[in-house]
Amino acid sequence: MIKNPAARDNPKRPRSRMVARVTESCTGCGGSPVCRIFCRRDALQLMDDPENYPFTKMRVDSSRCSGCGNCQAGGPDNIQVTGCPWNAIRLVAAVES
């Protein structure tokens, strides 16, 4: 028995792979990035920010990122305290090449 008759006309599309992207508001947490602690795949690396020396910022290795979202601070009403304290990481659809 089909509960939703429209379901057979709209087959599920595969979800695109998600990866983390660091926004311009990343501060690198003063050299001790919180997001990196929560990344299970070690996909986040701290790098120098040549435009804002001596500051640093995070970079995501897309080949290692699983899109799990552990590095994000988001969550319902931003009350989740894990991940980036500046909300500088977003999940976006991966660009497949």
Backbone torsions as a table, in degrees:
resi	resn	phi	psi	omega
1	MET	NA	126.9	179.2
2	ILE	-91.6	119.7	-179.0
3	LYS	-74.7	-33.5	-179.4
4	ASN	-120.3	103.8	-176.7
5	PRO	-61.4	-27.2	-179.9
6	ALA	-72.6	-17.4	-177.6
7	ALA	-62.5	-34.6	-178.7
8	ARG	-73.4	-21.4	177.2
9	ASP	-86.1	-18.9	-177.9
10	ASN	-120.8	79.6	179.5
11	PRO	-63.1	148.4	-178.8
12	LYS	-64.3	133.1	174.5
13	ARG	-84.9	143.4	177.5
14	PRO	-65.0	139.4	178.0
15	ARG	-72.8	138.9	177.8
16	SER	-75.0	150.9	-180.0
17	ARG	-68.1	135.5	-179.9
18	MET	-105.2	145.4	175.0
19	VAL	-137.0	157.5	178.7
20	ALA	-78.9	144.5	173.2
21	ARG	-131.1	133.8	-179.9
22	VAL	-92.0	130.6	-179.8
23	THR	-87.7	175.2	-179.2
24	GLU	-66.7	-15.3	-178.6
25	SER	-82.8	4.5	177.7
26	CYS	-66.8	132.0	178.6
27	THR	-109.1	-5.6	-175.8
28	GLY	71.3	7.1	178.5
29	CYS	50.2	38.9	176.5
30	GLY	64.4	26.9	179.6
31	GLY	92.8	-2.3	177.6
32	SER	-127.1	71.7	-172.9
33	PRO	-65.5	126.5	180.0
34	VAL	-69.4	-39.6	-176.7
35	CYS	-58.4	-34.5	-177.3
36	ARG	-64.6	-30.2	179.4
37	ILE	-62.2	-36.2	-174.3
38	PHE	-91.0	-6.3	-179.9
39	CYS	-81.2	114.6	-178.1
40	ARG	-76.4	-18.0	-174.8
41	ARG	-108.6	8.1	179.7
42	ASP	53.1	45.0	-177.7
43	ALA	-91.2	-5.9	-178.4
44	LEU	-106.9	128.2	178.1
45	GLN	-124.1	141.8	176.6
46	LEU	-84.6	131.5	-179.7
47	MET	-135.1	156.7	176.9
48	ASP	-66.3	147.5	176.1
49	ASP	-107.7	95.1	-173.7
50	PRO	-62.0	-25.3	179.7
51	GLU	-78.1	-19.3	-177.1
52	ASN	-132.3	46.9	-179.7
53	TYR	-59.2	136.9	11.9
54	PRO	-98.1	20.6	-176.5
55	PHE	-78.1	163.4	179.5
56	THR	-125.4	167.4	174.8
57	LYS	-149.4	166.6	-177.7
58	MET	-91.2	152.3	174.5
59	ARG	-130.2	142.5	179.9
60	VAL	-103.4	128.3	172.2
61	ASP	-86.5	100.7	-174.6
62	SER	-60.3	-27.1	-179.8
63	SER	-72.6	-21.3	179.7
64	ARG	-100.0	-22.6	-175.7
65	CYS	-70.9	130.6	179.5
66	SER	-97.1	-7.1	-179.1
67	GLY	75.6	23.6	-176.7
68	CYS	-71.2	-26.1	178.2
69	GLY	85.3	6.0	179.6
70	ASN	-62.4	-25.4	-177.9
71	CYS	-79.6	-12.9	-178.7
72	GLN	-80.1	153.1	174.9
73	ALA	-95.8	-12.2	-174.6
74	GLY	-50.4	-149.2	-175.0
75	GLY	112.0	176.0	-178.0
76	PRO	-58.8	119.4	178.7
77	ASP	56.2	27.1	179.6
78	ASN	52.7	36.0	179.3
79	ILE	-93.4	-7.2	177.3
80	GLN	-72.9	128.2	-174.1
81	VAL	-97.9	-0.3	178.0
82	THR	-84.3	161.4	176.1
83	GLY	82.5	-157.4	-173.9
84	CYS	-66.8	121.8	179.6
85	PRO	-74.3	-12.4	-178.7
86	TRP	-103.3	4.0	-177.5
87	ASN	56.1	39.4	-175.4
88	ALA	-97.0	9.7	-180.0
89	ILE	-124.6	132.0	178.6
90	ARG	-126.7	150.7	172.2
91	LEU	-93.2	130.4	179.2
92	VAL	-130.7	161.0	176.6
93	ALA	-67.0	133.9	-179.3
94	ALA	-71.3	144.5	175.2
95	VAL	-92.7	111.7	-178.8
96	GLU	-85.8	134.2	178.4
97	SER	-115.2	NA	NA
